Amino acid sequence: MRRNAGLFVAISLLSGFGSSAMSLVAGIWILDLTGSTSRAALAGLCVYAPVLTGPWLGGLLDRAPRRPLVIAVNVMLAAALLALLAVRGPGETWLIFVVSCAYGVSYVLIDAGETALLPSALAPTELGDVNGWRSSAQEGMKLVAPLAGAGLYAWRGGHAVAVLSAAMPVLVAILYAVLRLNRTPADQPTERGGGPRTGLVVLFGQRATRLPVALAGVSIAMSGFTTAGIYAIVVTELRLPTTFLGVLASAQGAGSILGGLIVGRLIAGRGPVAVGVAGATLFAIGCLARCLPWWPATVLGAVVAGVGLPWTLVAAVTAVQTHTPSALLGRVSATANTAMFGPLVVAIPLGSAAVHLGARPPVIAAAAICLTAVAAATFHRPSTPYGETPTAPTPRRKAGADPATR
């Protein structure tokens, strides 16, 4: 199992490096070609928008063998990135938008596919730890890859970054191919059919998954909602240079790396719901600290928020992996990703509008919303888990190979 754990962490490092480098360079490249900041910003929207299709795309992972599908998606992503070699001027800018959309679709399929494959490669007790390590690896790449991508772009241009980014999914596909998927999680029998509604019913029909996913969704949405407010606090309230935002980003990234390294043990000891509650609380505390009129408190608040945010995410992912029937894990994972990241599409522009009320009100409001979600989760009445009845034990599936994990 340690071999598989190492492979999954390596996959997170490689995919995180490629995507983080290209996501920054895509916007810079469009800006250089067109001179339009609004067009450059649309590249990021193209990446995030496909997450809204998660409930539909996730069904592919339950109808086809998961590992071959994830490998194929990585190979096609590499081919799409190489298409950027055709970009020569403003007339080919549309190619960058198309590739950004391809990245977004691949995120939905690959993230859900990896979430669905993990229980087939690891023991249930290892899921929390490995999910935390993967989170730390991805956050670490967010600190390193944008600098590397921007440096390579300045040196050799966008084509060089495209080639480097295309190499990452090829390597990831190779690592997926050598995984040992020799576990078949025992769960209740279930139908493999059904549409997006099936994923919604399973995800939100049981407290064990509903609460962690809701807490993660609220926290992640509030992280986007507070972006403009934090910018305003730094520039207009603290009167610091805009470069200080880089210090805050690094501080939050350091907190996320630390949080990812320890969250697995917390989940094993306290459970996903308790860790999700703790993570959302820490994120709220971090928001309030960043409202204080003292720059060291702002940095400390970024670290605390950085610890809390991956706790909510890892707790939600682990809950989905451990409480979802194997045959439905693809669509439920994709639906969970939509529930957690989809609200960003609305939260970011709302936060940009709310900052006109002042720098601190949006950040304080975000903290209040997170604490309200924590209170609701804490006093939530437990419900009957999906597929169980109060009077009968959960039937266990006969041992056998699940074609979705081959």
Sequence and secondary structure as in RCSB ss.txt:
>XXXX:A:sequence
MRRNAGLFVAISLLSGFGSSAMSLVAGIWILDLTGSTSRAALAGLCVYAPVLTGPWLGGLLDRAPRRPLVIAVNV
MLAAALLALLAVRGPGETWLIFVVSCAYGVSYVLIDAGETALLPSALAPTELGDVNGWRSSAQEGMKLVAPLAGA
GLYAWRGGHAVAVLSAAMPVLVAILYAVLRLNRTPADQPTERGGGPRTGLVVLFGQRATRLPVALAGVSIAMSGF
TTAGIYAIVVTELRLPTTFLGVLASAQGAGSILGGLIVGRLIAGRGPVAVGVAGATLFAIGCLARCLPWWPATVL
GAVVAGVGLPWTLVAAVTAVQTHTPSALLGRVSATANTAMFGPLVVAIPLGSAAVHLGARPPVIAAAAICLTAVA
AATFHRPSTPYGETPTAPTPRRKAGADPATR
>XXXX:A:secstr
 HHHHHHHHHHHHHHHHHHHHHHHHHHHHHHHHH  HHHHHHHHHHHHGGGGGHHHHHHHHHHS HHHHHHHHHH
HHHHHHHGGGG  SGGGHHHHHHHHHHHHHHHHHHHHHHHHHHHHHS GGGHHHHHHHHHHHHHHHHHHHHHHHH
HHHHHH HHHHHHHHHHHHHHHHHHHHT             S   HHHHHHHHHSSHHHHHHHHHHHHHHHHHHH
THHHHHHIIIIIS   TTHHHHHHHHHHHHHHHHHHHHHHHHHHH HHHHHHHHHHHHHHHHHHTTSSSHHHHHH
HHHHHHHHHHHHHHHHHHHHHHHS GGGHHHHHHHHHHHHHTTHHHHHHHHHHHGGG SHHHHHHHHHHHHHHHH
HHHT      TT BTTB      S   GGG 
